[in-house]
Amino acid sequence: MNRTENQIYETRARILKAMAHPTRLFIIDKLKEKEHCVCELTELIGSDVSTVSKHLSVMKNAGILTTRKEKNTIYYSIVCDCVTRYLDCVDGVIVKNASIHNRILKAVR
């Protein structure tokens, strides 16, 4: 693997790692509906502001989220809709695996 290829894979891994947490996946699901501020997400998640802010910061630093400031409130949104399509793909893998396991279970019974 050459240097450029390595940089590509490292960048991809950084983005995927930034999403690889249940709370962050929940945040992405909420942000695909509409933009939210930290206070709204904190209430939805049921966690403290600093924890939610850290999750948002990780995703923003990876380039997944963007912000918009309105007075003293910062609103977060998803940069690219392809992020949610990727999660749809992940859900497709879950469904496919479940159907395979169901067929195996039926054969065993």
QUIPE-V375218 format. One record per residue. SS is DSSP state (helix for helix, strand for strand, loop for the rest). NEAR is the number of other C-alpha atoms within 8 Angstrom. Layout:
ss	near
SS	NEAR
SS	NEAR
This chain:
ss	near
loop	4
loop	5
helix	6
helix	6
helix	8
helix	9
helix	8
helix	8
helix	8
helix	8
helix	8
helix	8
helix	8
helix	9
helix	12
helix	8
helix	8
helix	11
helix	9
loop	8
loop	8
helix	6
helix	8
helix	13
helix	10
helix	8
helix	9
helix	10
helix	9
helix	10
helix	12
helix	11
helix	6
loop	7
loop	11
strand	11
strand	10
helix	12
helix	7
helix	8
helix	11
helix	12
helix	8
helix	6
helix	7
loop	6
loop	8
loop	7
helix	9
helix	6
helix	8
helix	12
helix	9
helix	8
helix	10
helix	10
helix	8
helix	9
helix	14
helix	10
helix	8
loop	10
loop	9
loop	12
strand	13
strand	10
strand	8
strand	7
strand	8
strand	7
loop	4
loop	5
strand	7
strand	10
strand	12
strand	13
strand	12
strand	13
loop	8
loop	6
loop	8
helix	6
helix	9
helix	10
helix	8
helix	8
helix	8
helix	8
helix	8
helix	8
helix	8
helix	8
helix	8
helix	8
helix	8
helix	8
helix	8
helix	8
helix	8
helix	8
helix	8
helix	8
helix	8
helix	8
helix	8
helix	7
helix	6
helix	5
loop	4
